[in-house]
Amino acid sequence: MKIARHPAKFLAAWIVALVQFGTVHAEAPKKSELLVLAAASLTNVLGDLSADWQRASGVTVKLSFAASSVLARQIEAGGKADVFVSADQEWMDYLQLRGLIEKPTRRNLVGNRLVLIAPADSKIELKIAPGFPLVAALAGGRLATGDPDTVPVGRYARSALISLGLWDEIQGRLVPADNVRSAMMFVARGEVRLGIAYATDALADPKVRIVDTFPANTHAPITYPVAVVNGARGEAGNFVEFLSSAGARETWKKYGFVELRK
């Protein structure tokens, strides 16, 4: 009889152990996280700011960078996102008109400057002014910037070149990249003699140098709007608040972004 009772005892003990093991090793609930879609020109600064936010809040931030046009259309197509940061107003307007962002959360974060760049070892010297010899400086080569039809930096570049009376002669020499970082790579590798980019990107890349800065009155103000995407997770609004807070200001300045006038 003793032998018959032991299996039952062992079975009961095994069940208790199994329950305890399951309790201890049950999958912990997932930590809160946010998915932020942002313009490629924000890669470095948002990396730092998101790390600061994550340490303070315990909320994981996943970043996805591309041209603002690509990201806006991704959201329009139903792609997941909690926060969108654009490099221009037009693509934020695009989403707002379609009811895809929470309008009360929209705000402008910082500004930037448009610059003419060359490879770091280039000897080209130019002063930007109406009719300046940009085509001659290309020496038969091409100029890289974002695609003027879709990419914000390309739109700003086209506007500036039109204002300076140079668009007609330069548009056939453009290398229209899919975002500002791609345009800078053409310059950094010496594949083109000149490019047009944001000052913040140029300052972050030792393989390029700034030849000159485009006058602010040659293009629309370069501003970065941010907004919470419809259906976002609960922490999205707090993250947007953080990006525009006094605590984030020094990080924006460190990377060369321009504080907007109130």
C-alpha positions as CSV (number, residue, x, y, z in Angstrom):
1,M,0.0,0.0,0.0
2,K,2.9,2.3,0.7
3,I,4.1,1.9,-2.8
4,A,0.6,2.9,-4.1
5,R,0.4,6.1,-2.1
6,H,3.8,7.5,-3.2
7,P,2.8,8.2,-6.8
8,A,-0.1,10.3,-5.6
9,K,2.1,12.3,-3.3
10,F,4.7,12.8,-6.0
11,L,2.0,13.9,-8.4
12,A,0.6,16.5,-5.9
13,A,4.1,17.8,-5.2
14,W,4.8,18.0,-8.9
15,I,1.6,20.0,-9.5
16,V,2.4,22.5,-6.7
17,A,6.0,22.9,-8.1
18,L,4.6,23.5,-11.6
19,V,2.2,26.1,-10.4
20,Q,5.0,27.9,-8.4
21,F,7.3,27.7,-11.4
22,G,4.7,29.2,-13.7
23,T,4.0,32.0,-11.2
24,V,7.7,32.9,-10.9
25,H,8.5,32.6,-14.6
26,A,5.3,33.9,-16.1
27,E,6.0,36.5,-18.7
28,A,6.2,40.0,-17.2
29,P,3.9,42.6,-18.7
30,K,5.5,44.5,-21.4
31,K,7.0,47.9,-20.4
32,S,5.4,51.0,-21.9
33,E,6.9,52.1,-25.2
34,L,6.4,54.7,-27.8
35,L,7.1,54.6,-31.6
36,V,8.3,58.0,-32.8
37,L,8.6,58.7,-36.6
38,A,10.9,61.6,-37.3
39,A,12.7,63.5,-40.1
40,A,16.1,62.1,-40.9
41,S,17.8,65.4,-39.9
42,L,16.8,64.7,-36.3
43,T,18.7,61.4,-36.0
44,N,21.4,62.5,-33.6
45,V,19.5,64.9,-31.4
46,L,16.4,62.7,-30.9
47,G,18.7,59.8,-30.0
48,D,20.0,61.8,-27.1
49,L,16.6,63.3,-26.1
50,S,14.9,59.9,-26.2
51,A,17.5,58.3,-24.0
52,D,17.0,61.2,-21.5
53,W,13.3,60.6,-21.6
54,Q,13.6,56.9,-21.2
55,R,15.8,57.2,-18.1
56,A,13.4,59.7,-16.5
57,S,10.1,58.0,-17.3
58,G,10.9,54.3,-17.7
59,V,9.1,54.4,-21.1
60,T,11.0,52.9,-24.0
61,V,11.2,55.1,-27.2
62,K,11.7,53.5,-30.5
63,L,12.8,55.8,-33.3
64,S,12.3,55.5,-37.0
65,F,13.9,58.1,-39.3
66,A,13.3,58.9,-42.9
67,A,12.1,61.8,-45.1
68,S,9.1,63.5,-43.7
69,S,7.2,62.7,-46.8
70,V,7.8,59.0,-46.5
71,L,6.8,59.0,-42.8
72,A,3.6,61.0,-43.4
73,R,2.5,58.7,-46.1
74,Q,3.3,55.7,-43.9
75,I,1.0,57.1,-41.2
76,E,-1.7,57.8,-43.8
77,A,-1.5,54.2,-45.0
78,G,-2.2,53.0,-41.4
79,G,1.3,52.4,-40.2
80,K,1.8,52.4,-36.4
81,A,3.1,55.5,-34.8
82,D,2.6,57.5,-31.6
83,V,4.4,60.7,-32.4
84,F,5.4,62.4,-35.7
85,V,8.1,65.0,-36.0
86,S,8.3,66.7,-39.5
87,A,11.1,68.8,-41.0
88,D,8.5,71.2,-42.5
89,Q,5.0,72.4,-42.0
90,E,3.6,71.0,-45.2
91,W,3.8,67.3,-44.2
92,M,2.3,68.0,-40.8
93,D,-0.5,69.9,-42.5
94,Y,-1.0,66.9,-44.8
95,L,-1.7,64.7,-41.9
96,Q,-3.8,67.3,-40.0
97,L,-6.1,67.8,-43.1
98,R,-6.7,64.1,-43.1
99,G,-7.5,64.0,-39.4
100,L,-4.6,61.8,-38.5
101,I,-3.0,63.8,-35.7
102,E,-4.3,65.2,-32.5
103,K,-4.4,68.9,-33.5
104,P,-4.2,70.3,-29.9
105,T,-0.8,68.6,-29.4
106,R,0.8,70.2,-32.5
107,R,3.6,72.6,-31.8
108,N,6.8,73.9,-33.3
109,L,9.9,72.6,-31.6
110,V,13.0,74.3,-33.1
111,G,14.4,75.8,-36.3
112,N,17.4,75.2,-38.6
113,R,19.5,76.9,-41.3
114,L,20.0,76.0,-44.9
115,V,23.7,75.7,-46.0
116,L,25.8,75.0,-49.1
117,I,28.2,72.2,-48.4
118,A,31.3,70.7,-50.0
119,P,33.6,67.7,-49.2
120,A,35.8,68.5,-46.3
121,D,39.0,68.7,-48.5
122,S,37.4,70.9,-51.1
123,K,38.9,74.3,-51.9
124,I,35.7,75.8,-53.2
125,E,34.9,79.2,-51.8
126,L,31.6,80.9,-52.6
127,K,29.5,83.7,-51.1
128,I,25.8,83.2,-51.5
129,A,24.1,86.1,-53.2
130,P,21.7,86.7,-56.1
131,G,23.3,85.2,-59.3
132,F,26.4,83.9,-57.5
133,P,28.5,81.5,-59.7
134,L,27.1,78.2,-58.4
135,V,27.0,76.5,-61.8
136,A,30.6,77.4,-62.6
137,A,31.7,76.1,-59.2
138,L,30.2,72.7,-60.1
139,A,32.7,72.5,-63.1
140,G,30.4,70.3,-65.1
141,G,29.4,68.2,-62.0
142,R,26.2,68.0,-60.0
143,L,24.7,69.3,-56.8
144,A,23.0,67.0,-54.3
145,T,20.0,67.8,-52.1
146,G,16.7,66.3,-51.2
147,D,14.1,65.7,-53.9
148,P,12.4,69.1,-54.3
149,D,9.1,67.5,-55.1
150,T,8.8,65.6,-51.8
151,V,11.7,66.1,-49.3
152,P,11.6,69.2,-47.1
153,V,15.3,70.1,-47.6
154,G,14.9,69.9,-51.3
155,R,11.9,72.2,-51.1
156,Y,13.8,74.8,-49.1
157,A,16.7,74.5,-51.6
158,R,14.5,75.0,-54.6
159,S,12.9,78.1,-52.9
160,A,16.3,79.5,-52.1
161,L,17.7,78.9,-55.6
162,I,14.6,80.5,-57.2
163,S,15.0,83.5,-54.9
164,L,18.6,83.9,-56.0
165,G,17.7,83.5,-59.7
166,L,19.6,80.3,-60.1
167,W,16.9,77.6,-60.3
168,D,16.5,77.4,-64.1
169,E,20.2,76.7,-64.7
170,I,20.7,74.4,-61.7
171,Q,17.7,72.1,-61.7
172,G,19.1,69.9,-64.5
173,R,22.2,69.3,-62.4
174,L,20.5,68.1,-59.2
175,V,21.0,64.8,-57.6
176,P,17.6,64.4,-55.9
177,A,18.1,62.3,-52.8
178,D,15.4,60.6,-50.7
179,N,16.4,62.4,-47.6
180,V,18.9,65.0,-46.3
181,R,21.3,62.3,-44.9
182,S,21.5,60.6,-48.3
183,A,22.2,63.9,-50.0
184,M,25.1,64.5,-47.6
185,M,26.5,61.1,-48.3
186,F,27.0,62.0,-52.0
187,V,29.0,65.1,-50.9
188,A,30.9,63.3,-48.2
189,R,32.1,60.6,-50.6
190,G,33.1,63.2,-53.2
191,E,30.6,62.0,-55.7
192,V,29.3,65.6,-56.2
193,R,31.2,68.8,-55.7
194,L,28.5,70.6,-53.7
195,G,25.2,70.0,-51.9
196,I,22.5,71.8,-50.0
197,A,21.7,70.5,-46.5
198,Y,20.7,71.6,-43.0
199,A,23.4,73.3,-40.9
200,T,22.9,70.7,-38.1
201,D,23.6,67.8,-40.4
202,A,26.7,69.5,-41.9
203,L,28.1,70.3,-38.4
204,A,27.7,66.7,-37.4
205,D,29.6,65.2,-40.3
206,P,33.4,65.8,-40.4
207,K,33.5,64.6,-44.0
208,V,31.8,67.8,-45.2
209,R,32.2,71.5,-44.6
210,I,29.9,74.5,-44.8
211,V,30.8,76.8,-47.7
212,D,28.2,79.4,-46.8
213,T,24.7,79.8,-45.3
214,F,21.7,80.7,-47.4
215,P,20.1,84.0,-46.3
216,A,17.0,83.4,-44.2
217,N,14.9,85.5,-46.6
218,T,15.5,83.2,-49.5
219,H,13.3,80.4,-48.2
220,A,10.4,79.7,-45.8
221,P,11.5,79.4,-42.1
222,I,12.8,75.9,-41.4
223,T,10.8,74.7,-38.5
224,Y,10.1,71.2,-37.0
225,P,6.5,70.6,-35.9
226,V,5.6,67.7,-33.7
227,A,2.2,66.1,-32.9
228,V,0.7,63.1,-31.3
229,V,-0.7,60.7,-33.9
230,N,-4.4,59.6,-33.5
231,G,-4.7,56.4,-31.5
232,A,-1.3,56.9,-29.8
233,R,-0.4,55.3,-26.5
234,G,-1.0,57.3,-23.3
235,E,2.6,58.5,-22.8
236,A,2.8,60.2,-26.3
237,G,1.6,63.6,-25.0
238,N,4.1,63.6,-22.2
239,F,6.9,62.9,-24.6
240,V,5.8,65.8,-26.9
241,E,5.8,68.0,-23.8
242,F,9.3,66.9,-22.9
243,L,10.7,67.7,-26.4
244,S,9.5,71.3,-26.1
245,S,10.5,71.7,-22.4
246,A,13.2,73.8,-20.9
247,G,15.0,70.6,-20.0
248,A,15.4,69.6,-23.6
249,R,16.5,73.1,-24.8
250,E,20.2,72.6,-24.1
251,T,20.3,69.4,-26.1
252,W,18.7,71.0,-29.1
253,K,21.2,73.9,-28.9
254,K,24.1,71.4,-28.6
255,Y,23.3,70.0,-32.0
256,G,23.0,73.4,-33.6
257,F,19.2,73.8,-33.8
258,V,17.8,77.3,-33.6
259,E,15.5,78.3,-30.7
260,L,12.2,79.8,-32.1
261,R,11.1,83.2,-31.1
262,K,8.0,83.2,-28.9
